[in-house]
């Protein structure tokens, strides 16, 4: 199933990219401010700062289970608007926080609200596209979305010259509101048939999703690869500013590495027209595993701490391989579940985030003064993702390029 989007494709992609970027903005613009937050709110211990990031994803995982079925019942656009309202309220609470615990509470609320724009956008895309065409559209949007990590820290550092860290929350809330207003005026509702919020209907749909072997296998693989990226993102401030003492070079170094993910997603949007999505993912995780094993040899020869430029070389290539899977995993997981797209998106993305956060925590929270956790985490993510893809049921005929 394909359709000509209305309004024009470029505008559709732009508004969806803004809405999906809500979560990324909540993270990447904040990264340069973590030190100021830690000083003012007295949580200076290095790894404690990662909870400012992790709580957003925990809220996101919980919120997706709410907004998925809600969007099936009341429509995509109203669900997005409710999520944006919660996100704005959470942003205001973060800006007014007087303690670390209060900040974490409102960061969770931010993530909860962000689930509306982040998740329901995927459901709207699935309403209009499927298969390789969905992967192509998602890859283009993800390519734009990933540019947020490229520009986010630099924007955050620039804004910190103009305002205290609390003002950053007002900025990201404003971006979310702009996206929702744009959507409300320019994008028609995509849900054709609403599904009432009744327990037996939800239970039947949920059972269908979680018993789809293919969907669950590729969701797990997506979570592992996503977690590998987030483990690096969560630990990036410590890696660049503390381990390598890069100072103000943090933002451009982080952005340069993130650009390889963006390049990979754009590359993937072209590859899926010629190569099956599964094949791209298999080759990508195989290459990631081999590349990480090679870097482990480098770490052994350098006592776990190679030069900054050696690390940048490893990281850029590894992120490129991971970027080739984004868009594909989600499209494959939802391939046969278009009739319950809201709930299916909620379940698959929640599981992706939960697996991702567990993986990211195992990587980032074990970081000390060497890069071994990153190398091992990337390698294991590749191996386990490949194993899960091998467990997937045979591909349904006719769904590759529908």
Secondary structure, 3 states (H helix, E strand, C coil): CCCCCCCCHHHHHHHHHHHHHHHHHHHHCCHHHHHHHHHHHCCCCHHHHHHHHHHHHHHHHHHHHHHHHHHHHHCHHHHHHHHHHHHHHHHHHHHCCCCHHHHHHHHHHHHHHHHHHHHHHHHHHHHHCCHHHHHHHHHHHHHHHHHHHHHHHHHHHHHHCCCCHHHHHHHHHHHHHHHHHHHHHHCCCCCCCCCCCCHHHHHHHHHHHHCCHHHHHHHHHHHHHHHHHHHHHHHHHHHHHHHCCCHHHHHHHHHHHHHHHHHHHHHHHHHCCCCCHHHHHHHHHHHHHHHHHHHHHHHHHCCCCCCHHHHHHHHHHHHHHHHCCCCHHHHHHCCCCHHHHHHHHHHHHHHHHHHHHHHHHHHHCCCCCCCHHHHHHHHHHHHHHHHHHHHCCCCCCCCCCC
